[in-house]
């Protein structure tokens, strides 16, 4: 499990991220103030730091500088301050990545995973049921090749790439060339129904393609 220290004074946001990241085997320790964060950093070993900038007591840029003087721990700045000057200063103080708020928690997970893979190239890849082989134009589930039409392949591939993001029917129509000229949004539901059958998803209680009422679908590759 990856151990992350998060220095964030928005407790509600921090708790939301902690719960979400835990589902991907990322353990988060929250510090709501800079001094608490620095104390935790000195007392424990962490794999990565997620750092807000607008904090009480001390600006996050100064925390970034102090921690970088002591350690080469990866630092992701997570801040509503998205001005290019803030980004330049953050990287100059030693940050490895800069994620402007607001963002989907899944994006933070992607960035943590990318940094950890760069640091530990031999770290095993997370096992997921569905895998895409774009060169062969194939999708497999648990190493078994799925027999999909062009439209079905395009939808599943798009959904896998947006794992756990909510995807509207309109988004699928706009982004999937092979279904762009289908007659109605209802046709998307028909194709999704066929896909669920082919991937062995329970139509009454789907595990992989989850319906989001009034919006569309969410793909869960886990």
Secondary structure as UniProt FT lines:
FT   STRAND          2..7
FT   HELIX           11..22
FT   TURN            23..25
FT   STRAND          26..31
FT   HELIX           34..43
FT   STRAND          48..51
FT   HELIX           60..70
FT   STRAND          74..79
FT   HELIX           84..92
FT   TURN            93..94
FT   STRAND          97..100
FT   HELIX           105..119
FT   TURN            121..122
FT   STRAND          130..133
FT   TURN            134..137
FT   STRAND          138..141
FT   TURN            142..143
FT   STRAND          144..145
FT   HELIX           150..161
FT   TURN            162..164
FT   STRAND          166..168
FT   HELIX           169..175
FT   HELIX           177..179
FT   TURN            180..181
FT   HELIX           186..199
FT   STRAND          209..212
FT   TURN            213..215
FT   STRAND          216..219
//
